Amino acid sequence: MKKRLYHRGYNVELADEKTEEYSARIGGKRVLGSLLGVKQSIDWWCDTNILREPNDFDKQDFDDAKTKKQEEYKGIQIMNDAEDDDKAWYMIIKGNLLKGSLPALKQFIDKNVVTKT
């Protein structure tokens, strides 16, 4: 019995146990690849009606921020992922994302946020 799952209306089944390749039939064509790649192909097809092979998604390479800066000010984390942008600092307060320079964010905290210090 083959391992099968259901993703966004499409059947995905394990095609090869040794290589852990999965397959699905999308838009009349059979796609074959990793489980994540097949799911991304299905998502892409459902959202754009364009067929992309699972290995196209495997080629994507995302680099993490090389110099992530963090500072804690009055118990609030202020972060910067950009290497050379002094106005790319950000923080999340009560579910809201606030962005700006580090002095401006500290000034906002001083004026508007009740903190335990």
C-alpha positions in Angstrom: 0.0 0.0 0.0 1.4 3.4 -1.0 1.5 6.3 1.3 -0.9 8.9 0.1 -2.0 12.3 1.2 -4.3 15.0 0.1 -3.2 18.6 -0.6 -5.5 21.3 -1.9 -7.7 18.9 -3.7 -4.8 16.8 -5.3 -3.7 13.3 -4.4 0.0 13.1 -3.5 1.6 9.7 -3.2 4.9 8.3 -2.4 6.5 7.2 -5.7 9.8 5.8 -4.5 10.5 4.9 -0.8 14.2 4.8 -1.2 14.6 8.3 -2.6 11.4 9.6 -0.9 10.1 11.1 -4.1 6.4 12.0 -4.2 4.2 12.4 -7.3 1.0 14.1 -8.2 -1.0 14.8 -11.3 -1.4 18.5 -11.9 -3.0 20.0 -15.0 -2.8 16.7 -16.8 0.9 16.2 -16.2 2.7 14.1 -13.6 5.1 15.9 -11.4 7.8 14.1 -9.3 10.0 15.4 -6.5 10.3 16.0 -2.8 7.1 16.2 -0.7 7.7 19.9 -0.2 8.4 20.5 -3.9 5.3 18.7 -5.0 3.2 20.6 -2.5 4.7 23.9 -3.8 3.9 22.9 -7.3 0.3 22.2 -6.4 0.1 25.6 -4.5 1.7 27.4 -7.5 -0.8 25.7 -9.9 -3.8 26.5 -7.7 -2.7 30.1 -7.3 -1.5 31.0 -10.8 -2.7 28.1 -13.1 0.9 27.8 -14.2 2.7 24.5 -13.9 6.2 24.5 -12.3 8.2 21.4 -11.6 9.1 20.6 -8.0 12.8 20.8 -8.6 12.3 24.5 -9.7 11.5 25.2 -6.1 14.4 23.2 -4.7 16.8 25.5 -6.6 15.7 28.5 -4.6 18.4 29.6 -2.1 17.5 32.1 0.7 20.4 33.7 2.5 20.0 34.7 6.1 20.9 38.2 7.2 24.6 38.2 7.7 24.8 40.9 10.3 21.6 40.9 12.3 21.8 43.5 15.0 19.6 43.3 18.1 19.2 45.6 21.0 17.0 45.3 24.1 15.6 48.6 25.3 13.4 48.7 28.4 12.5 45.0 27.8 11.6 45.5 24.2 13.6 43.8 21.4 14.7 46.2 18.6 16.2 44.5 15.5 18.0 45.4 12.3 18.6 42.9 9.5 20.1 45.4 7.0 23.8 45.7 7.0 24.1 49.4 5.9 20.7 51.0 6.6 20.4 52.9 9.8 16.7 53.4 9.3 15.9 49.7 8.9 15.4 49.0 12.7 12.1 47.5 13.6 10.2 46.2 16.7 6.8 44.6 17.3 4.6 46.2 20.0 1.2 44.8 20.8 1.1 43.0 17.4 2.1 46.1 15.4 5.3 46.4 13.4 7.1 49.7 13.9 10.1 50.6 11.7 12.6 53.5 11.7 15.9 54.6 13.1 17.1 53.3 16.4 16.9 56.7 18.2 13.4 57.3 16.8 12.2 53.8 18.1 13.7 54.4 21.5 12.0 57.8 21.7 8.7 56.2 20.7 9.1 53.6 23.5 9.9 56.4 26.0 6.8 58.4 25.1 4.2 55.8 24.3 5.0 52.4 25.9 4.5 51.5 29.5 7.4 49.3 30.4 8.6 47.6 33.5 12.0 49.0 34.4 
